[in-house]
Amino acid sequence: MSSGVQVSEDAINTFRDMKDKHLHSYVILKINEKGDQIVLDEKGPKDDETSHEVLCRKLQEAAENKQGRYALFDCIYDKNKTSKLCLITWVDDAMVKIKDKMLYTSSKKQLQSKMEGIAVNLQCNSIEDLEWAAIVSKCASKYD
């Protein structure tokens, strides 16, 4: 089921820059206040060794404000610098309202259709789902 939420051109262009030019370690997207568009929220600098920790903190802050987020994360997960582009759908079960959970879940397909090249899709509903080991496990799996 699609929600009718559209993806902004700025969000699409930022994704392309991340995928093709590797300009960012992460990108955070959100559904705007009107609930009709997925927009850019924040970009993380490339080559920042703390990017995972910063991303998790930013997502947790959104949850504390009872909001969901999408995050694109360039996961570099082994000593050979192997990386995969991950799409994280973040809706904390304990904090985000059911209406917002439904909106983020139903809008994900529209987002995916505009962002080809995502290797791993993660649905994260608790801080444990965002842990480094959980993300690396999905990225390193040959069966996802």
C-alpha positions as CSV (number, residue, x, y, z in Angstrom):
1,M,0.0,0.0,0.0
2,S,1.4,3.4,-1.0
3,S,0.8,6.5,1.2
4,G,0.9,9.1,-1.6
5,V,3.9,10.7,0.0
6,Q,6.3,12.0,-2.6
7,V,10.1,12.1,-2.5
8,S,11.7,15.6,-2.8
9,E,14.2,16.3,-5.6
10,D,16.7,17.5,-3.0
11,A,16.4,14.1,-1.3
12,I,16.9,12.2,-4.6
13,N,19.9,14.4,-5.6
14,T,21.5,14.0,-2.2
15,F,21.1,10.2,-2.5
16,R,22.7,10.2,-6.0
17,D,25.6,12.2,-4.6
18,M,26.0,9.7,-1.9
19,K,25.8,6.7,-4.2
20,D,27.8,8.0,-7.1
21,K,30.3,10.4,-5.6
22,H,30.5,9.0,-2.0
23,L,30.1,12.6,-0.6
24,H,28.4,11.6,2.7
25,S,28.7,8.8,5.3
26,Y,25.0,9.1,6.0
27,V,21.9,11.0,5.0
28,I,18.8,11.4,7.2
29,L,15.4,11.9,5.6
30,K,12.1,12.7,7.2
31,I,8.4,13.1,6.2
32,N,7.6,16.8,6.3
33,E,5.1,18.3,8.8
34,K,2.3,18.3,6.1
35,G,2.9,14.6,5.7
36,D,3.1,14.8,1.9
37,Q,6.8,14.7,1.1
38,I,10.0,12.9,2.1
39,V,12.6,15.6,2.6
40,L,16.3,16.0,3.5
41,D,16.9,16.3,7.2
42,E,20.7,16.1,7.6
43,K,23.9,14.9,5.9
44,G,26.9,13.3,7.6
45,P,30.4,14.1,6.4
46,K,32.4,11.4,4.5
47,D,35.3,9.7,6.2
48,D,34.1,10.4,9.7
49,E,35.0,7.4,11.9
50,T,32.2,8.3,14.3
51,S,29.5,8.4,11.7
52,H,27.6,5.4,13.0
53,E,27.5,6.7,16.5
54,V,26.4,10.2,15.3
55,L,23.7,8.6,13.1
56,C,22.4,6.5,16.0
57,R,22.3,9.6,18.2
58,K,20.4,11.6,15.6
59,L,17.9,8.8,15.1
60,Q,17.4,8.4,18.9
61,E,16.8,12.2,19.2
62,A,14.1,11.9,16.5
63,A,12.5,9.1,18.5
64,E,12.6,11.1,21.7
65,N,10.6,13.7,19.7
66,K,8.2,11.0,18.8
67,Q,9.2,11.0,15.1
68,G,10.4,8.4,12.6
69,R,13.2,8.8,10.1
70,Y,14.8,7.2,7.1
71,A,18.5,7.0,7.0
72,L,20.9,6.1,4.1
73,F,24.1,4.8,5.6
74,D,27.3,3.9,3.7
75,C,28.3,0.9,5.9
76,I,32.1,0.1,5.6
77,Y,32.2,-3.1,7.4
78,D,35.6,-4.9,7.0
79,K,39.3,-4.2,6.9
80,N,39.2,-4.3,3.1
81,K,36.8,-1.3,3.3
82,T,34.0,-3.2,1.7
83,S,30.8,-1.1,1.8
84,K,27.2,-1.4,1.2
85,L,24.6,1.3,0.9
86,C,21.8,0.7,3.5
87,L,18.4,2.1,3.8
88,I,17.2,2.2,7.4
89,T,13.6,2.8,8.3
90,W,13.6,4.0,11.9
91,V,10.4,4.0,13.9
92,D,11.0,3.3,17.5
93,D,8.3,1.0,18.8
94,A,8.3,2.6,22.3
95,M,8.2,6.2,21.2
96,V,6.7,6.9,17.8
97,K,2.9,7.2,17.4
98,I,1.1,4.5,15.5
99,K,-0.1,6.9,12.8
100,D,3.5,8.0,12.1
101,K,4.7,4.3,12.1
102,M,2.1,3.5,9.5
103,L,3.0,6.6,7.4
104,Y,6.7,5.7,7.4
105,T,6.1,2.1,6.6
106,S,3.7,2.8,3.8
107,S,5.9,5.5,2.3
108,K,9.0,3.3,2.2
109,K,8.1,1.7,-1.2
110,Q,7.9,5.1,-2.8
111,L,11.3,6.1,-1.4
112,Q,12.9,2.8,-2.6
113,S,11.5,3.3,-6.1
114,K,13.4,6.7,-6.4
115,M,16.6,5.4,-4.9
116,E,17.9,2.5,-7.0
117,G,21.2,0.9,-5.8
118,I,20.4,0.3,-2.1
119,A,22.0,-3.0,-1.2
120,V,20.5,-3.6,2.3
121,N,17.1,-2.6,3.7
122,L,16.8,-2.5,7.5
123,Q,13.7,-2.0,9.5
124,C,14.8,-0.7,12.9
125,N,12.3,-0.4,15.8
126,S,14.6,-0.2,18.8
127,I,18.1,1.1,19.6
128,E,19.3,-2.5,19.6
129,D,18.4,-2.8,15.9
130,L,20.8,0.1,15.2
131,E,23.8,-1.5,16.9
132,W,26.9,-1.8,14.8
133,A,27.0,-5.6,15.0
134,A,23.3,-5.9,13.8
135,I,24.0,-3.6,10.8
136,V,27.3,-5.4,9.8
137,S,25.6,-8.8,10.1
138,K,23.0,-7.7,7.5
139,C,25.6,-6.1,5.2
140,A,28.0,-9.1,5.4
141,S,25.2,-11.6,4.7
142,K,25.2,-13.2,1.2
143,Y,21.5,-14.1,1.6
144,D,19.8,-10.7,1.9
